[in-house]
Amino acid sequence: MLIILLVPAISAIQFSLLKQSYEPRETLQAEISGNFQKNLVKQDFSLYREGQNNKVATDYDMIKDNEIYYLYMTLPNSPGNYSIKIKEAEFIDKGVLKTEDITKYFRIANYTGNALAISKGFVSTINAFSV
């Protein structure tokens, strides 16, 4: 009985953004975790503007650490509704193997002067350090 109750909790895909609304050229940060059957690679991620089928060109990268994928993306300069899509992700959902796109929606609002943009890169360490 315990196994049946735990399967939905451990098989769900979690795609978390730090916030739902960003400013133009701000750095989006996301965490993705779940029961993926094949490792995600950078090319699996794409950015789209609402109502358009073409990918939006942007600077981004992805890293995996302890079964969590971390994504950063420098957002475009145009306000609007956008989505990040993970193409043909293979994952277990409620005990069933699925292959489908996973999409996360967010908004780029008008600039208010509070955007944070970070030059690309990740830091992964075993020991504590300061910058």
Solvent accessible surface area in square Angstrom, and as a share of the most:
residue,aa,sasa,rsa
1,M,174,0.78
2,L,122,0.61
3,I,135,0.68
4,I,121,0.61
5,L,115,0.57
6,L,85,0.42
7,V,44,0.25
8,P,61,0.39
9,A,76,0.59
10,I,119,0.61
11,S,2,0.01
12,A,39,0.30
13,I,39,0.20
14,Q,101,0.45
15,F,19,0.08
16,S,56,0.36
17,L,19,0.10
18,L,129,0.64
19,K,90,0.38
20,Q,101,0.45
21,S,54,0.35
22,Y,4,0.02
23,E,22,0.10
24,P,11,0.07
25,R,129,0.47
26,E,9,0.04
27,T,8,0.05
28,L,0,0.00
29,Q,64,0.28
30,A,5,0.04
31,E,82,0.37
32,I,0,0.00
33,S,30,0.20
34,G,31,0.30
35,N,55,0.28
36,F,29,0.12
37,Q,88,0.39
38,K,97,0.41
39,N,98,0.50
40,L,8,0.04
41,V,75,0.43
42,K,74,0.31
43,Q,135,0.60
44,D,23,0.12
45,F,3,0.01
46,S,5,0.03
47,L,3,0.01
48,Y,29,0.11
49,R,75,0.27
50,E,121,0.54
51,G,82,0.79
52,Q,100,0.44
53,N,145,0.75
54,N,118,0.60
55,K,132,0.56
56,V,34,0.19
57,A,101,0.78
58,T,36,0.21
59,D,66,0.34
60,Y,43,0.16
61,D,49,0.25
62,M,27,0.12
63,I,56,0.29
64,K,76,0.32
65,D,63,0.33
66,N,131,0.67
67,E,122,0.55
68,I,52,0.27
69,Y,5,0.02
70,Y,69,0.26
71,L,3,0.01
72,Y,17,0.06
73,M,1,0.00
74,T,17,0.10
75,L,0,0.00
76,P,20,0.13
77,N,102,0.53
78,S,48,0.31
79,P,49,0.31
80,G,12,0.12
81,N,62,0.32
82,Y,6,0.02
83,S,12,0.08
84,I,0,0.00
85,K,51,0.22
86,I,0,0.00
87,K,83,0.35
88,E,111,0.50
89,A,1,0.01
90,E,54,0.24
91,F,11,0.05
92,I,36,0.18
93,D,33,0.17
94,K,140,0.59
95,G,55,0.53
96,V,86,0.50
97,L,105,0.52
98,K,71,0.30
99,T,82,0.48
100,E,82,0.37
101,D,58,0.30
102,I,24,0.12
103,T,46,0.27
104,K,52,0.22
105,Y,152,0.58
106,F,10,0.04
107,R,109,0.40
108,I,0,0.00
109,A,30,0.23
110,N,110,0.57
111,Y,142,0.54
112,T,98,0.57
113,G,42,0.40
114,N,120,0.62
115,A,38,0.30
116,L,103,0.51
117,A,69,0.54
118,I,86,0.44
119,S,103,0.66
120,K,137,0.58
121,G,52,0.50
122,F,74,0.31
123,V,111,0.64
124,S,84,0.54
125,T,77,0.45
126,I,177,0.90
127,N,114,0.58
128,A,107,0.83
129,F,115,0.48
130,S,106,0.69
131,V,179,1.03
